[in-house]
C-alpha cells in the first residue's frame, strides 16, 4: 500500500494530540491495509467459507483473514451479513451495557447507508421499533435497500431533515446520531477523505453537528439515551460537541467499562455541568478505523411524550386494512396470525401489531420511504409477491422453494434468464444455502426472473 500524504495541518495536530512516539505508530498504521470485517445477521444462519476471528466488542462481528468478492456472494445479497467497519460495532456493546429497552422506540437520525441501523434493528428484534432516517434522497434509497435485506420488519425508513422531528420531543428511548463529519477516521480506507479535508471543512462540520444535535438532544424521553458518534479524531467535532450537548440539554454522563486489551481510549470531557466521557478508536491501537462515541442519559424525570391515539387512522397515502380483510389475507398468504396490514399504492404492507400505535402516530410527522414488510399486490385475483417479502423473516409457506447452485444464484442476481432443471410451476421462492434470494415464476414455456432490476449485479 503506498504511503499516504496527510494534510499538513492534520499531521501537526495529531502529533500534538498523540506525542511523537504514538504519532509514528499512528502514521505507520495508516499505511497498512485495513482489516476487513462484517457483522452476521443472527436471524439468518449460514456457514462462512472463509476464516474469521471475532470482533471483541461485538457478539456477531468478525474480522476476515482476506477480502472476498462480496458482490459475487449470494449470501451477501440475501442479507446474511453486513460488511461493516469494526469500530462502529461498539454500538452493540453500548446498548447491552446501558440495557436499552428491547421493546423501545429507537431513532437513527443520520442512518445511511444502514450499518448502525441494522445493529439497532437486531437489538430490538421482535419487541421494539426503529425509525431509520436519512435526509439525502439517494442515500435514503441505499438505506432502504439495506433495511429490506436485513429482513426483520421492525423498521420504518424516513427521509427528513432533523428539524422535522421537532414535534416528537421526548418520544424516543434511544436516539443515535452518527453525525456527518470531516472523515479523518477514514483516511486509511478512503483517499477522497484526505483530499477533501481542511480546517475550514472541520469548522463547517462542527457547525452542522451543532445544528443537528440542537434538534436531536430534545427527542430523548426521560430515562432514555442519546448516543453521539463521528468517524473523526479532532476535539472540535467530538469533545466540543459533548460540551455543547451538556450545555444545551439536561443529560447525565454515561461511562462505559472497557477491556484494556481492546485498545479503546477513554476521553474525559470536563464541562461546566461536570465530567462526561467519550471513547476513541485509533487505528494504531485497535483493529478498526478512526471512531469517536459518547453516551448521555436523560434524567428519569425529564419529559415523556406519550402519543395521542386517534379514533381512526388517517393518512393521505397509507390506508389501514380492515380486520375482516386482514384475516382473509392471513389465511391466503400464511403470514402470522397476529398481523396488522396497510396498503400503499395498492401494495400490502405487514407490520407487527405491537408497533401499530407508535407507527400510526409517527406517520403524522415524517416522510416515509418504507416500513414493515411489503408483501405484494393483487392483479385481479392473483397475488403478486414482492421481493421485500422474499428477503424478510416472515413465513412463505404456501410457495414452492427451490435451491439454486452458486452459478444459478449469480445468474438470478444478474437478472438473467435462467431455467433450472426440475423447477416447479408457478411462483417459486429461490434460495441459496436455504437462504431466500427472491422470486421466479415458471410459466411452463418460460421462466420470469422477478429480481429487482435496480438491484441486479453487473460483475461477471
C-alpha positions as CSV (number, residue, x, y, z in Angstrom):
1,X,0.0,0.0,0.0
2,X,1.5,3.4,-1.0
3,X,2.4,5.8,1.8
4,X,-0.4,8.3,2.5
5,X,0.3,12.0,2.2
6,X,-1.5,13.6,5.2
7,X,-2.7,17.2,5.2
8,X,0.0,19.3,7.0
9,X,-2.4,20.9,9.5
10,X,-3.9,17.5,10.4
11,X,-0.4,15.9,10.8
12,X,0.7,18.8,13.1
13,X,-2.4,18.5,15.3
14,X,-2.2,14.7,15.6
15,X,1.5,15.0,16.7
16,X,0.3,17.3,19.4
17,X,-2.6,15.0,20.4
18,X,-0.6,11.8,20.4
19,X,3.0,12.8,21.0
20,X,5.9,11.9,18.7
21,X,6.1,8.1,19.5
22,X,2.4,7.4,19.3
23,X,2.1,9.6,16.2
24,X,4.8,7.5,14.5
25,X,2.8,4.3,15.2
26,X,-0.4,6.1,14.1
27,X,1.3,7.2,10.9
28,X,2.5,3.7,10.2
29,X,-0.9,2.2,10.8
30,X,-2.4,4.5,8.1
31,X,0.0,2.9,5.6
32,X,-1.3,-0.6,6.3
33,X,-4.2,-2.4,4.7
34,X,-7.3,-2.0,6.8
35,X,-8.8,-5.2,8.3
36,X,-12.0,-6.3,6.6
37,X,-14.9,-7.1,9.0
38,X,-18.5,-8.0,8.8
39,X,-21.4,-8.5,11.1
40,X,-23.6,-11.6,10.8
41,X,-27.3,-11.4,10.8
42,X,-28.2,-13.6,13.8
43,X,-31.7,-14.2,12.3
44,X,-30.3,-15.6,9.0
45,X,-27.9,-18.5,9.7
46,X,-25.2,-19.5,7.3
47,X,-21.8,-21.2,7.2
48,X,-18.9,-18.9,6.2
49,X,-16.4,-20.3,3.7
50,X,-13.6,-18.0,4.9
51,X,-11.5,-17.9,8.1
52,X,-12.9,-15.4,10.7
53,X,-11.9,-14.1,14.1
54,X,-14.3,-12.4,16.5
55,X,-14.5,-8.6,17.0
56,X,-14.1,-8.5,20.8
57,X,-16.9,-5.9,21.5
58,X,-19.5,-7.5,19.2
59,X,-21.3,-10.8,19.5
60,X,-21.8,-11.1,15.8
61,X,-18.8,-9.1,14.4
62,X,-15.9,-10.9,12.7
63,X,-12.6,-10.0,11.1
64,X,-11.8,-11.7,7.8
65,X,-8.4,-13.1,7.0
66,X,-8.8,-11.9,3.4
67,X,-11.2,-9.9,1.4
68,X,-13.6,-11.9,-0.8
69,X,-15.7,-10.6,-3.6
70,X,-18.9,-9.7,-1.6
71,X,-20.7,-8.8,-4.8
72,X,-20.3,-12.4,-6.0
73,X,-21.5,-14.0,-2.8
74,X,-25.3,-14.7,-3.0
75,X,-25.4,-14.7,0.9
76,X,-24.4,-11.1,0.9
77,X,-27.5,-10.2,-1.3
78,X,-29.7,-12.4,0.9
79,X,-28.9,-10.2,3.9
80,X,-27.0,-12.8,5.9
81,X,-24.3,-10.3,6.9
82,X,-23.4,-6.6,6.6
83,X,-19.9,-5.6,5.7
84,X,-19.1,-3.1,8.4
85,X,-16.1,-1.3,9.9
86,X,-15.3,-3.0,13.3
87,X,-15.0,0.2,15.4
88,X,-18.6,1.2,14.8
89,X,-19.8,-2.2,16.0
90,X,-19.1,-0.9,19.5
91,X,-22.6,0.5,19.5
92,X,-23.9,-3.1,20.1
93,X,-21.7,-3.2,23.3
94,X,-23.1,0.1,24.5
95,X,-26.7,-0.9,24.0
96,X,-26.1,-4.1,26.1
97,X,-24.2,-2.2,28.8
98,X,-26.9,0.5,29.3
99,X,-29.6,-2.1,29.0
100,X,-31.6,-0.1,26.5
101,X,-35.1,-1.4,26.4
102,X,-35.6,-4.1,23.7
103,X,-39.2,-3.1,23.4
104,X,-38.3,0.6,23.0
105,X,-38.7,3.1,20.1
106,X,-35.3,4.0,18.7
107,X,-34.3,6.7,16.2
108,X,-31.2,6.6,14.0
109,X,-31.2,10.2,12.8
110,X,-28.5,10.0,10.1
111,X,-28.7,6.4,9.2
112,X,-27.4,5.8,5.7
113,X,-26.0,3.5,4.5
114,X,-27.6,1.4,7.3
115,X,-24.9,-0.5,9.2
116,X,-25.7,1.1,12.5
117,X,-29.4,0.8,11.8
118,X,-29.0,-2.9,11.4
119,X,-27.3,-3.1,14.8
120,X,-30.3,-1.3,16.4
121,X,-32.8,-3.4,14.4
122,X,-31.1,-6.6,15.6
123,X,-31.0,-5.4,19.2
124,X,-34.7,-4.6,19.1
125,X,-35.7,-7.9,17.5
126,X,-39.4,-8.7,17.5
127,X,-40.2,-6.4,20.5
128,X,-39.1,-2.9,19.5
129,X,-39.4,-0.4,16.6
130,X,-36.8,1.6,14.8
131,X,-37.0,4.8,12.8
132,X,-34.1,4.9,10.4
133,X,-33.8,8.4,8.9
134,X,-31.7,9.9,6.1
135,X,-32.2,13.4,4.7
136,X,-30.5,12.8,1.3
137,X,-32.7,11.0,-1.2
138,X,-30.1,8.9,-2.9
139,X,-28.6,7.8,0.4
140,X,-32.1,7.1,1.8
141,X,-32.7,4.7,-1.1
142,X,-29.5,2.8,-0.2
143,X,-30.6,2.7,3.5
144,X,-34.0,1.3,2.4
145,X,-32.3,-1.5,0.4
146,X,-30.1,-2.5,3.3
147,X,-33.0,-2.5,5.8
148,X,-35.0,-4.7,3.4
149,X,-32.1,-7.1,3.0
150,X,-31.7,-7.3,6.8
151,X,-35.3,-8.5,6.8
152,X,-36.6,-8.1,10.4
153,X,-39.6,-5.9,9.5
154,X,-39.2,-3.8,12.7
155,X,-38.1,-0.6,10.9
156,X,-39.6,2.5,9.3
157,X,-37.3,4.3,6.8
158,X,-37.8,8.0,6.6
159,X,-36.3,10.9,4.7
160,X,-36.4,14.0,6.8
161,X,-34.3,16.9,8.0
162,X,-33.6,16.7,11.7
163,X,-35.8,19.7,12.4
164,X,-38.8,17.8,11.0
165,X,-38.7,15.7,14.2
166,X,-39.3,18.7,16.5
167,X,-42.8,17.7,17.3
168,X,-41.5,14.4,18.7
169,X,-39.7,15.9,21.7
170,X,-39.3,13.3,24.5
171,X,-40.6,10.5,22.3
172,X,-37.7,8.1,21.8
173,X,-36.0,5.6,24.2
174,X,-32.7,5.8,22.2
175,X,-31.5,8.4,19.7
176,X,-28.4,7.6,17.8
177,X,-26.7,10.4,15.8
178,X,-23.7,9.2,13.7
179,X,-23.0,12.7,12.6
180,X,-21.8,13.8,9.2
181,X,-18.1,14.7,9.8
182,X,-14.8,15.6,8.3
183,X,-14.0,11.9,8.0
184,X,-10.4,11.8,9.4
185,X,-11.0,8.3,10.7
186,X,-11.4,7.1,7.1
187,X,-8.0,8.4,5.9
188,X,-6.7,4.9,5.5
189,X,-9.7,3.5,3.7
190,X,-10.8,6.5,1.6
191,X,-8.3,8.6,-0.3
192,X,-11.0,11.2,-1.1
193,X,-11.4,11.9,2.7
194,X,-7.7,13.1,2.7
195,X,-8.1,15.3,-0.4
196,X,-11.3,16.8,0.9
197,X,-10.0,17.6,4.4
198,X,-9.3,21.2,5.5
199,X,-9.6,23.2,8.7
200,X,-12.5,25.1,7.1
201,X,-14.3,21.8,6.5
202,X,-13.7,20.7,10.1
203,X,-15.3,24.0,11.3
204,X,-18.2,23.6,8.8
205,X,-18.8,20.1,10.1
206,X,-18.8,21.2,13.7
207,X,-21.4,23.9,13.0
208,X,-23.6,21.3,11.1
209,X,-23.2,18.9,14.0
210,X,-24.4,21.6,16.5
211,X,-27.4,22.2,14.3
212,X,-28.3,18.5,14.2
213,X,-27.7,18.0,17.9
214,X,-29.7,21.1,18.8
215,X,-32.7,19.1,17.4
216,X,-31.7,15.6,18.4
217,X,-31.0,16.4,22.0
218,X,-34.7,17.1,22.7
219,X,-36.0,13.9,21.2
220,X,-35.0,11.5,24.0
221,X,-37.6,10.7,26.7
222,X,-36.9,10.7,30.4
223,X,-34.7,7.8,31.3
224,X,-33.6,7.3,27.6
225,X,-30.2,7.6,26.0
226,X,-28.6,9.8,23.4
227,X,-25.6,8.3,21.5
228,X,-23.3,10.7,19.5
229,X,-20.6,9.4,17.2
230,X,-18.3,10.5,14.4
231,X,-15.5,8.9,12.3
232,X,-13.1,11.7,13.1
233,X,-10.3,12.5,15.6
234,X,-10.4,16.2,16.3
235,X,-11.8,17.7,19.5
236,X,-13.8,20.3,17.7
237,X,-16.2,17.6,16.3
238,X,-16.0,15.4,19.4
239,X,-15.3,16.8,22.8
240,X,-16.6,20.2,21.9
241,X,-19.9,18.7,20.8
242,X,-20.1,16.8,24.1
243,X,-19.7,20.2,25.8
244,X,-22.4,21.7,23.5
245,X,-24.9,18.9,24.3
246,X,-24.3,19.1,28.0
247,X,-24.7,22.8,28.0
248,X,-27.9,22.9,25.8
249,X,-29.7,20.0,27.4
250,X,-30.0,18.2,30.8
251,X,-28.2,14.9,30.4
252,X,-26.3,12.7,32.8
253,X,-22.9,11.3,31.8
254,X,-22.6,7.6,31.0
255,X,-19.3,5.8,31.5
256,X,-18.8,2.6,29.5
257,X,-16.5,-0.1,31.0
258,X,-13.6,-1.1,28.8
259,X,-11.4,-4.2,28.5
260,X,-7.8,-2.8,28.4
261,X,-6.8,-5.3,25.7
262,X,-9.2,-3.7,23.2
263,X,-7.1,-0.6,22.9
264,X,-10.0,1.9,23.0
265,X,-9.0,5.2,24.6
266,X,-11.4,6.8,27.1
267,X,-11.6,10.6,26.9
268,X,-12.7,12.6,30.0
269,X,-14.5,15.7,28.9
270,X,-14.6,18.5,31.5
271,X,-17.7,20.7,31.2
272,X,-19.4,23.3,33.3
273,X,-22.0,20.6,34.1
274,X,-19.4,18.1,35.3
275,X,-17.3,15.3,33.7
276,X,-18.6,13.4,30.6
277,X,-16.9,10.6,28.7
278,X,-16.0,9.8,25.1
279,X,-14.4,6.7,23.5
280,X,-11.8,7.0,20.8
281,X,-10.6,4.3,18.3
282,X,-7.2,5.0,16.9
283,X,-6.1,2.6,14.0
284,X,-2.7,2.0,15.7
285,X,-4.3,0.8,18.9
286,X,-7.4,-1.1,17.7
287,X,-8.2,-3.3,14.7
288,X,-10.5,-0.9,13.2
289,X,-10.7,2.6,11.7
290,X,-11.0,6.0,13.5
291,X,-14.1,6.5,15.5
292,X,-15.4,8.5,18.4
293,X,-18.5,7.9,20.5
294,X,-20.2,9.3,23.6
295,X,-23.3,8.3,25.6
296,X,-25.7,10.5,27.6
297,X,-28.7,9.6,29.8
298,X,-31.8,11.7,30.1
299,X,-32.8,12.1,33.7
300,X,-35.7,9.9,34.7
301,X,-38.0,12.8,35.5
302,X,-37.5,14.5,32.1
303,X,-40.4,14.8,29.6
304,X,-42.1,11.7,28.3
305,X,-44.0,12.2,25.1
306,X,-47.0,9.9,25.1
307,X,-48.6,9.6,21.7
308,X,-52.2,10.5,21.4
309,X,-54.3,7.8,19.9
310,X,-56.6,8.9,17.1
311,X,-60.0,7.3,16.8
312,X,-59.4,6.4,13.1
313,X,-56.1,6.2,11.3
314,X,-55.9,8.8,8.5
315,X,-53.0,9.3,6.1
316,X,-53.0,10.7,2.6
317,X,-51.4,7.7,1.1
318,X,-51.2,4.8,3.7
319,X,-54.5,3.1,4.4
320,X,-55.2,0.6,7.1
321,X,-56.8,-2.8,6.1
322,X,-60.0,-3.7,8.0
323,X,-59.9,-6.7,10.3
324,X,-62.0,-8.9,8.1
325,X,-59.7,-8.5,5.1
326,X,-56.7,-8.9,7.3
327,X,-58.0,-12.3,8.3
328,X,-58.6,-13.3,4.7
329,X,-55.0,-12.4,3.8
330,X,-53.6,-14.2,6.8
331,X,-55.4,-17.3,5.6
332,X,-54.3,-16.8,2.0
333,X,-50.7,-15.8,2.5
334,X,-49.8,-17.8,5.6
335,X,-48.5,-14.7,7.4
336,X,-48.6,-14.7,11.3
337,X,-52.0,-14.7,13.0
338,X,-51.1,-11.5,14.8
339,X,-50.7,-9.1,11.8
340,X,-51.5,-5.5,11.0
341,X,-51.8,-4.7,7.3
342,X,-51.8,-1.4,5.4
343,X,-51.9,-0.5,1.7
344,X,-49.8,2.0,-0.1
345,X,-50.3,2.4,-3.9
346,X,-52.3,-0.9,-4.0
347,X,-49.4,-2.9,-2.3
348,X,-49.9,-4.6,1.0
349,X,-47.5,-3.9,3.9
350,X,-47.2,-6.0,7.0
351,X,-46.5,-4.6,10.5
352,X,-46.2,-6.3,13.8
353,X,-49.4,-5.1,15.7
354,X,-47.4,-4.3,18.8
355,X,-45.8,-1.4,16.8
356,X,-49.2,-0.2,15.4
357,X,-49.9,2.5,18.0
358,X,-46.5,4.3,17.6
359,X,-46.3,3.7,13.9
360,X,-49.6,5.4,13.2
361,X,-48.6,8.3,15.4
362,X,-45.3,8.8,13.7
363,X,-46.9,8.9,10.3
364,X,-48.3,12.3,11.2
365,X,-44.9,13.9,11.3
366,X,-42.4,12.1,8.9
367,X,-41.9,11.5,5.3
368,X,-42.0,7.7,4.9
369,X,-39.8,5.7,2.4
370,X,-40.6,2.2,3.7
371,X,-42.0,0.4,6.7
372,X,-42.5,-3.1,8.0
373,X,-42.5,-5.7,5.1
374,X,-44.0,-5.0,1.7
375,X,-45.8,-8.3,0.8
376,X,-47.1,-7.6,-2.7
377,X,-50.3,-6.7,-4.5
378,X,-53.3,-8.3,-6.3
379,X,-53.6,-8.5,-10.1
380,X,-57.3,-9.4,-10.4
381,X,-57.4,-12.4,-8.2
382,X,-53.8,-13.4,-8.4
383,X,-51.4,-12.2,-5.7
384,X,-48.0,-11.0,-7.0
385,X,-45.4,-11.4,-4.2
386,X,-42.8,-8.7,-3.6
387,X,-39.1,-9.1,-3.4
388,X,-39.2,-7.4,0.1
389,X,-41.3,-10.3,1.4
390,X,-38.9,-12.8,0.0
391,X,-36.0,-11.4,2.0
392,X,-38.0,-10.9,5.2
393,X,-38.3,-13.3,8.1
394,X,-42.0,-13.7,7.5
395,X,-43.1,-17.2,6.5
396,X,-43.7,-18.0,2.9
397,X,-45.2,-21.5,3.5
398,X,-47.6,-21.7,0.6
399,X,-44.9,-21.1,-2.1
400,X,-42.6,-23.8,-3.6
401,X,-39.0,-23.4,-2.5
402,X,-36.1,-24.2,-4.9
403,X,-32.4,-24.4,-4.1
404,X,-30.1,-22.8,-6.7
405,X,-26.4,-23.7,-7.3
406,X,-24.0,-20.8,-6.8
407,X,-23.8,-20.3,-10.6
408,X,-27.5,-20.3,-10.9
409,X,-27.9,-17.9,-8.0
410,X,-25.4,-15.4,-9.5
411,X,-27.3,-15.7,-12.8
412,X,-30.5,-14.9,-11.0
413,X,-28.9,-11.9,-9.2
414,X,-27.8,-10.6,-12.5
415,X,-31.4,-10.8,-13.6
416,X,-30.5,-13.2,-16.4
417,X,-33.0,-15.6,-18.0
418,X,-32.3,-18.9,-16.1
419,X,-34.2,-22.2,-16.3
420,X,-33.1,-24.5,-13.5
421,X,-33.9,-28.2,-14.0
422,X,-37.0,-29.5,-12.2
423,X,-38.2,-26.1,-11.3
424,X,-41.9,-26.3,-10.1
425,X,-44.5,-24.4,-12.0
426,X,-46.0,-21.1,-10.7
427,X,-44.4,-18.8,-8.2
428,X,-41.2,-20.2,-6.7
429,X,-39.0,-18.8,-3.9
430,X,-35.4,-19.4,-4.9
431,X,-32.8,-20.0,-2.3
432,X,-29.0,-20.4,-1.9
433,X,-27.9,-22.4,1.1
434,X,-31.5,-22.3,2.2
435,X,-31.5,-18.5,2.3
436,X,-34.2,-16.8,0.2
437,X,-32.9,-14.7,-2.7
438,X,-36.2,-13.8,-4.4
439,X,-38.9,-15.0,-6.8
440,X,-39.1,-16.8,-10.1
441,X,-42.3,-17.6,-11.9
442,X,-42.3,-20.7,-14.0
443,X,-45.0,-20.4,-16.8
444,X,-44.1,-23.7,-18.4
445,X,-42.8,-22.3,-21.7
446,X,-40.6,-19.7,-20.0
447,X,-39.4,-18.6,-16.6
448,X,-39.7,-14.9,-15.4
449,X,-37.0,-13.5,-13.2
450,X,-38.5,-11.1,-10.6
451,X,-35.2,-9.9,-9.1
452,X,-35.4,-6.1,-8.8
453,X,-33.8,-4.5,-11.9
454,X,-32.2,-1.7,-9.9
455,X,-30.5,-4.2,-7.5
456,X,-29.0,-6.5,-10.2
457,X,-25.3,-7.2,-10.1
458,X,-23.2,-6.4,-13.1
459,X,-20.0,-8.1,-12.1
460,X,-19.1,-11.3,-14.0
